[in-house]
C-alpha cells in the first residue's frame, strides 16, 4: 500500500548562498525553538514550536524552490540553542502537523492581542485571554503618508476581517491594500511602524494616531497566548489543536515516501470570471504568468514585475485562488480595482 504522507527530510537546506548548504533537521528544530521562544517559556509551548518548525522543514520553507533562512521570514533560528530548546526538539522528535494528505501550514506569530486572525477561510480565529494586554501605539505624520498615499483627505480603515484586522485603507478617493501599504511603510519608516493589522486610526496633530493590538500576522499559534496556556497545564498537542484546529499531529516514519518540495508550479492558479467579457487567451496567459512570478518575487522579498502588455490594459479587478492537492490554500485580490492598470493590480 502506498504511504499517505511524504517523508520528513533529514536535513534543512539554506536559502541564502552565504549560509551553509544544509543543517541536520533536529539541529534546525532546536535552533528555531531557541530563536522563536525564550528560555523561560513553559515547556509545552516550546514543544509546540518544535513541531511547527519540523513541519516547516517538511513543507520546504518559505523560499521559492525550497530552503529556509534564519530570520522570521521563515522562522528565527539560533545556531547555538539552549538546553531547553534541544530537549523540546528531542521530546517531539518526528512529530509534524498534517492537513489532508500533506504538511499543514505551520503559521505562528508573536502575539495576537486577544484574538487570532480569521484564517484559513471559514475559521473565525481564537479568543485568547492570555494575550489581551499586548497593545501598541504609533504616530504617522501627514508628510509620511503623502509618500505612501499621495492624495488628500481623511485616512480611514474601512474594511476589516471578522476578527477586526484591517484589509484596506482609504484616503480621499484612493484605496490601498493593507499588505501593500505595510510593505511601503516598512521600507520608509521601519518594519515596526505597523506591528499588526489590528488597529484603529484617529486624527492627531500633523497626522494620525494609530493604536493596535498584537505583533505579527495573527494567524495560527500565538506564542504569547500559548505560553500562558502552557503555564496552566496545556500540552503541546492541546495547544496546536486550539490554535490550528484544521491540522492534526502525525509521527513520521522511516518507510514513507521521499520528500517532494512544494514549488510554485504545483499551485494551480485560477481566475474566476469577474466581468462579462473574458480576457483574450494571450492576455489571460500573460496574467497567469505574471501572478506566478509576482508570488515568487514576493516570497523572495523583491518587488513584483510589471508586464508591459498588461500595463496598457485599463484598471481591472484581479482575484487569484491558490489550490494544492485539491484543496484551496489561499486567496488574494479584489474585484474592484484600486490600481491604474491590470499589471499594477497584480
Secondary structure, DSSP 8 states (H G I E B T S, - for coil): ---SSB---SEEEBSSTTS-SEEEHHHHHHHHHHHHS-TTS-HHHHHHHHHHHHHHHHHT-SSTTS-B-SSTTT----SS--HHHHHHHHHTTTEEEEETTEE----EESB-TTB----STT----B-GGGTT-EEEEEEEHHHHHHHS-S-S-EEEEEE-TTS-EEEEEETTEEEEHHHHHHHHHHHH-TTSS--S-EEEEEETTEEEEEEE-BS---SEEHHHHHHHHTTT--HHHHHHHH-TT-EEEE--TTSB------GGGSEEE----SSS---HHHHHHHHHHHHHHHHHHHTT------TTGGGS----EEEEEEETTEEEEEEEESS--SSSHHHH-
